[in-house]
Amino acid sequence: MIVSVTGVGMKFGAEEIFSGLSFNINRGERTALVGVNGAGKTTLINILTEELEPSEGDVHHALSARVALLPQQMGRFPEGPLLDSVCGRAGDAAKALERMNQIHMELEGAEKHEEREQLLRKLSDTHDLIDSGDGFNIRSRAEKVLSGLGFSTDDFSKPLEDFSGGWRMRAQLASLLLANPDLLLLDEPTNHLDLDARIWLEEYLKRFRGAVWIISHDPGFLDRVVTQVYELEFGKLSSYKGNYTFYEKKKREDITTREKQAKQQAEQIEKIQRFIKRFRATESKRFQVRSREKMLEKMEVIQTHRDPSHMKLRFPDPPRSGEIVARLDGVSMKYDRTVFSDVDLSVERGDRIGIVGKNGEGKSTLSRILAGMEKPAEGNFSRGSRVSTGFYTQEIDQGLNPDLNLVEQLSAISPSSSEKELRSILGGFLFTGDDAFKKTGILSGGEKSRLALARVLLSPANFLILDEPTNHLDIFSRNVLQEALEKYPGTLVLISHDEQLLSALVEKVYEVQGGKVSLFQGSFAYYLRKKQEKIRRMLESKQTDSPKTKSPRELENARKRREAAERKELYRKQKKIQIRIDRVERKLLPLEEKREELEGLLADPDVLSDSTRIMELQREHAYVCKEIEGYQEMWNELAEMMGKED
C-alpha cells in the first residue's frame, strides 16, 4: 500500500465538495479519476500530494513513499538547457548526484583522516542511492524519454525558456517519469501531446512499476492504460473495476437503475404527502400523520446521474455542394522554413478526412489553406461550387463580439432557435445556468474556444474544418459532439489528436510528416495500431534487421502473409473470448433485474413494517449481490483478456 485515505471530506466555506471518501492506493494500480467539471477531482489530487489539508478525515502515506504530480497548469520550471534542466529535477537520484559531486569536492580539501572517513561513508551511501534509482544512466534515460515525448536531439541543448508552454509541460512530464515515484498523479497529461507522444506515454505507463492516477478527458487513452475507474459525483466516490469502456457501460446501467429508484421514491413521496394533506386535521390520524412527516424528514432523496444521452446537438441542414469541395495542386508553404511542399489533395462531397501528425509539422497550416484563410506560397487552392465553409480553430478570435452574452452569440448564428434551444446547446459545451448570460469579454480562453465551436456547429455550412475541437471539452461533452458529427450530412475535415473521435468519424487519413502530406491507405484504427507497434518496439529496444538476401518484393509479400496470419489468429482468439463474455452477460442480466426487484421491495413502506419479510429479502439480496460480484469479476477478467488481444 502506498496511500491510505479514510473518511476524507473537503469544504470551501459553506460549500461541501465531497465527504466520507475512503480508499487505498496500491503499487501497480492504473486508476482513472473521472467526473464532471467542478466535481472536485483536482482538489482530491492535491489532497493526495498533501498540498491541501482535508476538512475531515485522514491521509496516510507509506514510509518514504514518493508522490509526483503533473498539474494542469505549468509550474515554475528552471531555466537552462533542456536536457540538463530535466535531469536536474528527476527526483532523489538527481539530488544524490548533486550530493556526490559536492562530496568529491569536499574530499579534495579534506586533510584529517577522520573527516575523510566520514565523507567516504557518505559517498558510499550516496552511491547506493544513485545506483538504486539508476541515476548513473540518468542522461541516457532522459534522452530516451524526451525523444519519446517528441523532442529532437537538437532540442536537448536549447534553453528551456525558448520552448512554448506546451513543450515545457512535456519537459516537466519527462522529469517526473525519470524520478520513478511510487505514485504518479497526472492531471490532463495528454492536453499538450500529439498522437505519437500519447501512444509513447501509454506504453511507458503500462510498464511503470508504481501506481498511476490519471485525470483525463481522453477516453481512448484511458481505455488502454487504466484497469479501474473512480468517479466523483454528488460528493461521493464510486469504484468501477475495468477500463473506461466498462465504466461507461456500468454507468449507463447505474443511470437506468437510479432513475427507476428516483421515480419509485417520487411516487412514494407523493403518496405520503397526499396522506398527510388529507388527514392532517383528523385527530384520530394524528400519530400516523406525524410518523409519515418524520419519514419524509429522514428520507434521503435519490439523485439521478448526469446523463449525457439527454444532451443533443442538431446541425441545421446545409445546402448541397458540388462534387468537388476543395482541391490542392502542387501546394507548398514556407515561413522561415518549408512546412510542406508539392501537396496534391482533393476533398470530395461527403468525405470524412482526418489530418494527423506531430505538433509543428503543419496540420493547422494545412487546415487554414483548406479554409481559404491563408494562401499557399506555391501551387493552387480551389474551392468547389456552392461550398459554404465552417472553420474552427483555437488560433484566431473567431469573430466573437465581447459585448454580447452567450445566448446572443448563438442567436446571431441561428435566429430561428428559441432561447431554450440555445441554452440547451450551451449546456452541451459546459455553459450551465446563468453562464448563458455572461458577457463574452469576461470568458477565459478555453471558454471562448468552446463558444466559438458551438457557433461553428450552428452555422449552415456544408464543409466543416475542425482543428482540435475537443481540447476544452469534458468526456460528456465530447460524446455529445461526436454524436452530432456522426449525423452531420456535409463534408468534414478533422485535425485532431483525439483517437476516439478520429476512429468514430474519419474514413480517410492524411499524415503530415517531414514536409510531406501523404494519404494513408487504411482505416484510422489500422494507422493507430501500426504506430503503437512501432513505439512498443522502440521501448523494448529490439532492433530487427531485414535479411539482405531477399528482394523488396519478397519482403513485402512476407510482411503481408505475416499480417494476414496475425489478423486471422487475433479474430479467432477474440471470438472465443466474446462467446464467454456473452455467456457471462446472459447470467448477469436476470441477476441484476432480480437485485432491482429486491431493492424496490426493500424500499416499500408496506414491506418495511414486516421484520420477518425484511430479513428474508435482505438474505436473498446479499446472495444475489454476491453472485453478481462473482460474474462481474469474470467479466472484468475476460474484458482485460480481450483488451490484450486487441
C-alpha positions in Angstrom: 0.0 0.0 0.0 1.3 3.5 -0.9 -1.5 5.7 0.3 -4.5 5.1 2.6 -7.4 7.5 2.6 -10.0 7.3 5.4 -13.2 9.4 5.7 -11.8 12.4 3.8 -14.0 15.4 3.2 -13.4 18.8 1.8 -15.3 22.1 2.2 -14.6 25.6 0.9 -16.5 27.9 3.2 -20.1 26.5 3.4 -19.8 24.6 0.2 -19.1 20.9 0.6 -17.1 19.4 -2.3 -17.1 15.8 -1.1 -17.2 13.8 2.1 -16.6 10.3 3.5 -14.1 9.2 0.9 -12.1 6.1 1.8 -9.8 4.0 -0.4 -6.3 2.6 -0.7 -3.8 3.1 -3.5 -1.6 0.1 -4.1 1.5 -0.4 -6.2 0.8 -1.4 -9.9 -2.7 0.1 -10.0 -3.7 2.1 -13.0 -6.7 4.3 -12.0 -8.7 6.9 -13.8 -10.4 9.7 -11.8 -13.5 11.0 -13.7 -16.4 13.3 -13.0 -17.9 16.4 -14.4 -16.0 19.7 -14.2 -16.3 21.1 -10.7 -16.8 17.7 -9.1 -13.6 18.0 -7.1 -11.1 15.8 -9.0 -8.2 18.3 -8.9 -8.9 19.0 -5.2 -8.7 15.3 -4.4 -5.4 15.0 -6.3 -4.0 18.0 -4.3 -5.0 16.3 -1.1 -3.1 13.1 -2.1 0.0 15.2 -2.7 -0.6 16.9 0.8 -0.7 20.3 -0.9 -4.2 20.6 0.6 -5.3 19.7 4.1 -8.7 17.9 4.0 -11.5 19.4 6.1 -12.1 16.0 7.7 -10.6 12.5 7.6 -7.0 11.2 7.3 -4.5 10.6 4.5 -1.6 8.3 5.4 1.4 7.8 3.2 3.6 4.7 3.5 7.1 5.4 4.9 9.4 7.0 2.3 6.6 6.9 -0.3 7.4 9.3 -3.2 4.4 11.1 -4.8 4.8 13.2 -8.0 2.2 15.4 -9.6 1.8 16.7 -13.2 -0.7 19.6 -12.8 -2.9 21.1 -15.5 -1.2 24.4 -15.3 2.5 24.9 -15.8 4.5 25.4 -12.6 7.8 27.3 -12.3 10.5 25.4 -14.2 14.2 26.1 -14.0 16.0 27.8 -16.9 18.9 26.4 -18.8 19.5 23.6 -21.5 16.5 21.2 -21.8 18.4 18.0 -21.0 20.3 19.5 -18.0 17.0 21.0 -16.6 15.1 17.8 -16.9 17.9 15.7 -15.4 18.2 18.2 -12.5 14.6 17.7 -11.5 14.5 14.0 -11.8 13.8 13.2 -8.1 16.1 11.6 -5.4 18.6 10.2 -7.8 19.3 13.6 -9.4 19.7 15.2 -5.9 22.0 12.3 -4.9 24.2 13.0 -8.0 24.5 16.6 -6.9 25.5 15.5 -3.4 28.0 13.1 -4.8 29.7 15.9 -6.8 29.7 18.0 -3.6 31.3 15.2 -1.6 34.0 14.7 -4.2 34.8 18.5 -3.9 34.9 18.2 -0.1 37.2 15.2 -0.3 39.7 17.1 -2.3 40.0 19.7 0.6 39.8 17.2 3.5 43.1 16.9 5.4 42.1 15.0 8.6 41.8 11.2 8.4 38.5 11.2 10.4 37.0 13.8 8.1 37.9 11.8 5.0 36.5 8.6 6.6 33.2 10.3 7.3 33.0 11.8 3.8 33.8 8.4 2.3 30.9 6.8 4.2 28.6 9.5 3.0 29.9 8.9 -0.5 29.2 5.2 -0.3 25.6 5.8 0.9 25.0 8.3 -1.8 26.4 6.0 -4.4 24.0 3.3 -3.3 21.0 5.7 -3.6 22.1 6.7 -7.1 22.5 3.1 -8.1 19.1 2.1 -6.8 17.4 4.8 -8.8 19.5 4.1 -11.9 20.9 7.6 -11.5 24.2 6.9 -13.3 22.3 6.4 -16.5 20.0 9.4 -16.0 21.2 11.3 -19.0 20.7 8.4 -21.4 17.3 7.6 -19.9 16.4 11.3 -20.1 17.3 11.3 -23.8 15.0 8.3 -24.5 12.1 9.9 -22.5 12.5 13.3 -24.2 12.6 11.6 -27.6 9.5 9.6 -26.8 7.7 12.8 -25.9 8.6 14.4 -29.2 11.8 16.3 -28.7 14.6 16.1 -31.2 18.3 15.6 -30.4 18.9 19.2 -31.5 16.4 20.3 -28.8 18.5 18.8 -25.9 20.9 21.8 -25.8 18.3 24.5 -26.4 17.3 26.8 -23.4 14.1 25.6 -21.9 12.8 29.1 -21.7 12.8 29.2 -25.6 10.1 26.5 -25.8 6.4 27.1 -25.7 4.2 26.3 -22.7 3.1 23.0 -24.2 6.6 21.8 -24.8 7.7 22.9 -21.3 4.8 20.8 -19.9 6.3 17.9 -21.8 9.7 18.6 -20.2 8.1 18.6 -16.8 6.4 15.3 -17.5 9.7 13.9 -18.6 11.3 14.9 -15.3 8.5 13.2 -13.3 8.8 10.0 -15.3 12.6 9.9 -14.7 12.0 10.4 -11.0 10.3 7.0 -10.9 7.9 7.9 -8.0 5.8 5.3 -6.1 2.6 7.2 -7.0 2.4 9.2 -10.2 -0.6 11.7 -10.4 -1.3 13.1 -13.9 -3.9 15.9 -14.3 -4.8 16.0 -18.0 -1.4 14.7 -19.2 -2.4 14.4 -22.9 -3.6 18.0 -23.3 -0.3 19.1 -24.9 0.7 15.8 -26.5 0.3 14.9 -30.2 -0.7 11.3 -31.2 2.8 9.9 -31.3 3.7 11.2 -27.9 0.4 10.0 -26.4 1.0 6.5 -27.7 4.5 6.5 -26.3 3.2 7.7 -22.9 0.6 4.9 -22.9 3.3 2.2 -23.5 5.5 3.8 -20.9 2.8 3.8 -18.2 1.9 0.2 -18.9 5.5 -0.7 -17.9 5.6 1.7 -14.9 6.0 -0.2 -11.6 4.4 2.3 -9.3 0.8 3.3 -9.1 -0.8 5.8 -11.5 -3.8 8.1 -11.0 -5.0 9.9 -14.1 -7.5 12.7 -14.6 -8.2 12.8 -18.3 -10.9 13.7 -20.8 -9.4 11.3 -23.4 -11.4 8.0 -23.4 -9.1 6.2 -25.8 -6.0 7.0 -23.7 -7.8 5.8 -20.5 -9.1 2.7 -22.2 -5.6 1.5 -23.0 -4.0 2.4 -19.7 -6.3 2.1 -16.7 -7.6 -1.0 -15.0 -10.1 0.7 -12.7 -12.1 3.9 -12.6 -13.1 6.1 -9.7 -15.9 8.5 -10.3 -16.6 11.6 -8.2 -20.3 12.5 -8.3 -22.6 14.2 -5.8 -19.7 14.4 -3.4 -19.1 10.6 -3.2 -16.6 8.3 -4.8 -17.7 5.2 -6.7 -15.4 2.5 -7.9 -15.6 0.5 -11.1 -13.2 -2.4 -11.9 -12.1 -2.4 -15.6 -11.2 0.1 -18.2 -13.1 3.2 -19.3 -15.4 1.4 -21.7 -16.5 -1.0 -18.9 -17.1 2.1 -16.7 -19.3 3.7 -19.4 -21.4 0.5 -19.7 -21.9 0.2 -15.9 -22.6 3.9 -15.7 -25.4 3.6 -18.2 -26.8 0.7 -16.2 -26.5 2.7 -13.0 -28.3 5.7 -14.6 -31.2 3.4 -15.5 -31.3 1.9 -12.0 -31.2 5.2 -10.2 -33.8 6.8 -12.5 -36.1 3.9 -11.6 -35.4 4.2 -7.9 -35.9 8.0 -8.1 -39.2 7.5 -9.9 -40.4 5.0 -7.3 -39.3 7.3 -4.5 -41.0 10.3 -6.0 -44.2 8.2 -6.3 -43.8 7.1 -2.7 -43.2 10.7 -1.5 -46.3 11.9 -3.4 -48.4 9.2 -1.8 -47.2 10.1 1.7 -47.8 13.8 1.1 -51.3 13.1 -0.1 -52.0 11.1 3.1 -50.6 13.9 5.3 -52.6 16.6 3.4 -55.8 14.6 3.6 -55.6 13.6 7.3 -53.6 16.5 8.9 -56.8 17.9 10.6 -58.1 14.4 11.6 -57.4 13.8 15.3 -57.6 10.0 15.1 -54.9 10.1 12.4 -52.6 12.5 14.2 -49.9 9.9 15.1 -49.9 8.3 11.6 -49.6 11.8 10.1 -46.6 12.6 12.4 -45.0 9.3 11.6 -45.1 10.0 7.9 -43.8 13.5 8.4 -40.8 12.1 10.2 -40.3 9.5 7.5 -40.1 12.3 4.9 -37.7 14.3 7.0 -35.3 11.3 7.3 -35.7 10.2 3.7 -32.6 10.8 1.6 -33.6 11.9 -1.9 -32.2 9.8 -4.6 -30.1 11.9 -7.0 -30.0 10.9 -10.6 -26.8 10.9 -12.6 -26.0 13.5 -15.3 -27.0 11.5 -18.4 -25.1 12.7 -21.5 -27.6 10.8 -23.7 -30.1 13.5 -22.7 -27.9 16.2 -24.3 -28.3 16.6 -28.0 -26.8 18.8 -30.7 -28.6 19.0 -34.0 -27.0 20.5 -37.1 -29.0 22.7 -39.4 -29.4 21.0 -42.8 -26.7 22.6 -45.1 -27.2 23.3 -48.8 -25.8 20.6 -51.2 -22.3 21.4 -52.5 -20.7 20.4 -55.8 -19.0 17.1 -56.2 -15.5 18.6 -55.7 -15.4 20.6 -52.4 -11.7 21.7 -52.4 -8.5 20.9 -54.2 -4.8 21.5 -53.6 -2.5 21.2 -56.6 1.3 21.3 -56.0 0.8 23.3 -52.9 3.8 24.4 -50.8 4.0 26.5 -47.7 7.0 28.4 -46.3 7.7 30.7 -43.5 11.3 30.8 -42.1 11.4 27.2 -43.2 9.5 24.9 -45.7 6.5 23.5 -43.8 5.4 21.1 -46.6 5.8 21.0 -50.4 4.1 19.5 -53.5 0.9 18.7 -51.8 -1.9 17.3 -54.0 -5.1 16.8 -52.1 -8.7 16.5 -53.2 -11.8 16.8 -51.0 -15.0 15.4 -52.4 -18.5 15.8 -51.2 -19.3 13.6 -48.3 -15.6 12.9 -47.5 -14.7 12.5 -43.8 -11.0 13.2 -43.7 -8.7 13.0 -40.7 -5.4 15.0 -40.7 -2.8 13.7 -38.3 0.9 14.2 -37.4 3.2 15.6 -34.8 2.9 19.1 -33.4 4.7 21.7 -35.5 4.6 19.6 -38.7 1.9 21.9 -40.4 -1.5 20.4 -39.7 -3.1 23.7 -38.7 -1.4 25.5 -41.6 -3.0 22.9 -44.0 -6.4 23.5 -42.4 -6.1 27.3 -42.9 -5.3 26.8 -46.5 -8.3 24.5 -47.0 -10.5 27.0 -45.2 -9.3 29.8 -47.5 -7.8 31.7 -44.6 -4.2 31.6 -45.9 -2.7 31.5 -49.4 -0.1 28.9 -50.3 3.4 30.0 -51.1 3.3 27.9 -54.3 0.7 25.9 -56.1 -3.1 26.4 -56.4 -6.0 26.1 -54.0 -9.5 26.0 -55.5 -12.9 25.7 -53.8 -15.8 23.9 -55.4 -19.2 25.3 -56.4 -21.8 26.1 -53.7 -19.4 25.4 -50.9 -20.1 27.1 -47.5 -17.2 26.6 -45.1 -17.4 26.4 -41.3 -13.9 26.7 -39.8 -13.0 26.2 -36.1 -9.5 26.9 -34.8 -8.2 28.0 -31.4 -5.6 30.2 -33.0 -7.9 33.1 -34.1 -10.6 35.2 -32.4 -13.4 33.6 -34.4 -15.2 37.0 -34.6 -16.7 36.9 -31.1 -18.3 40.2 -30.1 -17.1 40.8 -26.5 -20.2 42.9 -25.7 -22.7 40.1 -26.4 -23.7 37.4 -24.0 -23.5 33.7 -24.9 -27.2 33.3 -25.9 -26.9 36.4 -28.1 -23.7 35.0 -29.8 -25.6 31.8 -30.8 -28.8 33.7 -31.7 -26.8 35.8 -34.2 -25.9 32.5 -36.0 -29.3 30.8 -35.6 -32.0 33.5 -35.2 -34.8 31.0 -35.6 -33.8 29.0 -32.5 -35.6 29.6 -29.2 -33.7 30.7 -26.1 -34.5 27.3 -24.5 -32.9 25.5 -27.5 -29.8 27.8 -27.4 -29.3 27.3 -23.7 -29.6 23.5 -24.2 -26.8 23.8 -26.8 -24.7 25.9 -24.5 -25.2 23.2 -21.8 -23.6 20.7 -24.1 -20.5 22.9 -24.1 -20.3 23.2 -20.3 -22.2 26.5 -20.0 -24.9 26.0 -17.5 -27.4 28.1 -15.6 -26.5 31.9 -15.5 -23.4 31.2 -17.6 -25.6 31.7 -20.6 -25.9 35.4 -19.9 -22.2 36.1 -19.2 -20.6 38.7 -21.5 -18.2 37.2 -23.9 -15.5 39.6 -23.0 -15.0 38.1 -19.5 -14.7 34.5 -20.7 -11.4 32.6 -20.3 -9.5 31.4 -23.4 -10.9 27.9 -23.1 -14.5 29.2 -22.6 -14.2 31.3 -25.7 -13.0 28.3 -27.7 -16.0 26.3 -26.6 -18.3 29.1 -27.5 -16.7 29.5 -30.9 -17.1 25.8 -31.5 -20.8 26.0 -30.7 -21.2 28.9 -33.2 -19.4 27.0 -36.0 -21.6 23.9 -35.4 -24.8 26.1 -35.6 -23.8 27.6 -38.9 -25.4 26.0 -42.0 -22.0 25.0 -43.5 -21.7 22.1 -45.9 -17.9 21.9 -45.4 -16.7 21.7 -41.8 -13.0 22.1 -40.9 -12.4 21.5 -37.2 -8.9 22.0 -35.7 -8.7 20.2 -32.3 -12.4 20.7 -31.4 -12.3 18.6 -28.2 -9.4 20.3 -26.4 -11.5 22.1 -23.9 -14.4 19.7 -23.5 -15.1 17.1 -20.8 -15.9 13.5 -21.7 -19.6 14.0 -21.6 -19.5 17.0 -24.0 -17.1 15.1 -26.3 -19.6 12.4 -26.6 -22.3 14.9 -27.4 -20.1 16.5 -30.1 -19.2 13.1 -31.5 -22.8 12.0 -31.8 -23.6 15.3 -33.6 -20.7 14.9 -36.1 -21.7 11.3 -36.8 -25.1 12.6 -38.0 -23.6 15.7 -39.9 -24.6 15.3 -43.6 -21.9 17.5 -45.0 -18.1 17.2 -45.7 -15.8 17.0 -42.7 -12.1 17.6 -42.3 -10.9 16.9 -38.7 -7.5 17.9 -37.4 -7.1 16.1 -34.1 -5.1 14.0 -31.7 -8.3 12.5 -30.2 -8.1 8.9 -31.4 -11.7 8.1 -30.3 -13.1 11.0 -32.3 -10.9 10.1 -35.3 -11.8 6.4 -35.1 -15.5 7.2 -35.0 -15.7 9.8 -37.7 -13.0 9.6 -40.4 -12.8 7.3 -43.4 -9.6 8.7 -44.9 -6.3 9.7 -43.2 -3.7 12.2 -44.3 -0.4 12.3 -42.4 1.6 15.5 -42.3 5.2 14.5 -41.6 8.7 15.5 -42.7 7.4 18.2 -45.1 5.1 15.9 -46.9 1.3 15.3 -46.8 0.6 11.6 -47.5 -2.6 9.7 -47.9 -2.5 6.7 -45.6 -4.0 3.6 -47.1 -6.1 2.0 -44.3 -8.5 3.0 -41.6 -7.5 5.1 -38.6 -7.7 2.1 -36.3 -5.1 0.3 -38.6 -2.9 3.5 -38.7 -3.1 3.7 -34.9 -2.2 0.1 -34.4 0.9 0.4 -36.6 2.0 3.5 -34.6 1.6 1.5 -31.3 3.6 -1.4 -32.7 6.5 0.9 -33.7 6.7 2.6 -30.4 6.4 -0.7 -28.5 9.4 -2.0 -30.4 11.3 1.2 -29.6 10.6 0.9 -25.9 11.6 -2.7 -25.9 14.8 -1.7 -27.7 14.6 -4.6 -30.1 16.3 -4.0 -33.4 15.3 -6.2 -36.3 17.3 -6.2 -39.5 15.7 -7.4 -42.7 17.5 -10.3 -44.4 19.8 -8.8 -47.1 19.3 -11.8 -49.4 15.6 -11.2 -50.0 14.3 -8.7 -52.6 12.0 -5.9 -51.6 9.1 -7.6 -53.3 9.8 -10.9 -51.3 10.0 -8.9 -48.1 6.7 -7.1 -48.8 4.9 -10.4 -49.7 6.2 -12.0 -46.5 5.0 -9.0 -44.5 1.5 -9.3 -46.0 1.4 -13.0 -45.2 2.5 -12.4 -41.6 -0.1 -9.7 -41.0 -2.8 -11.8 -42.6 -1.9 -14.7 -40.3 -1.9 -12.3 -37.3 -5.3 -10.9 -38.1 -6.7 -14.4 -38.5 -5.3 -15.6 -35.2 -6.5 -12.3 -33.5 -10.0 -12.9 -34.8 -10.0 -16.5 -33.6 -8.9 -15.5 -30.1 -11.3 -12.6 -29.8 -14.2 -14.7 -31.0 -13.6 -17.3 -28.3 -13.4 -14.6 -25.6 -16.5 -12.8 -26.9 -18.5 -16.1 -26.6 -17.5 -16.4 -23.0 -18.4 -12.7 -22.4 -21.8 -13.2 -23.9 -22.4 -16.2 -21.7 -21.5 -14.2 -18.6 -23.7 -11.3 -19.6 -26.7 -13.7 -20.1 -26.2 -14.8 -16.5 -25.8 -11.2 -15.2 -28.9 -9.7 -16.7 -31.6 -11.7 -14.8 -29.5 -11.4 -11.6 -29.4 -7.6 -11.9 -33.1 -7.5 -12.6 -33.7 -9.6 -9.5 -31.5 -7.2 -7.5 -33.5 -4.2 -8.7 -36.7 -6.0 -7.8 -35.4 -6.8 -4.3 -34.2 -3.2 -3.7 -37.6 -1.9 -4.8 -39.3 -4.2 -2.2 -36.9 -3.2 0.5 -37.8 0.5 -0.1 -41.6 -0.3 0.0 -43.2 1.1 3.3 -45.6 -1.8 3.4 -42.7 -4.3 3.4 -40.7 -2.2 6.0 -43.4 -2.9 8.6 -42.8 -6.7 8.3 -39.5 -7.5 10.0 -39.6 -11.2 9.1 -40.1 -10.4 5.4 -37.3 -7.8 5.5 -34.8 -10.4 6.9 -35.7 -12.8 4.1 -35.4 -10.2 1.5 -32.0 -9.0 2.9 -30.6 -12.5 2.8 -31.8 -13.0 -0.7 -30.4 -9.6 -1.7 -27.0 -10.4 -0.2 -26.9 -13.7 -2.1 -27.8 -12.1 -5.4 -25.2 -9.3 -4.9 -22.5 -11.9 -4.2 -23.5 -13.8 -7.4 -23.4 -10.6 -9.4 -20.0 -9.7 -7.9 -18.6 -13.1 -9.0 -19.9 -12.8 -12.5 -18.6 -9.2 -12.8 -15.1 -10.3 -11.8 -15.3 -12.9 -14.5 -16.5 -10.3 -17.0 -13.6 -7.9 -16.0 -11.0 -10.7 -16.5 -12.5 -11.5 -19.9 -12.6 -7.9 -20.9 -9.0 -7.5 -19.9 -8.1 -10.5 -22.0 -10.0 -9.1 -24.9 -8.0 -5.8 -24.5 -4.7 -7.6 -24.5 -5.7 -9.4 -27.7 -6.8 -6.1 -29.4 
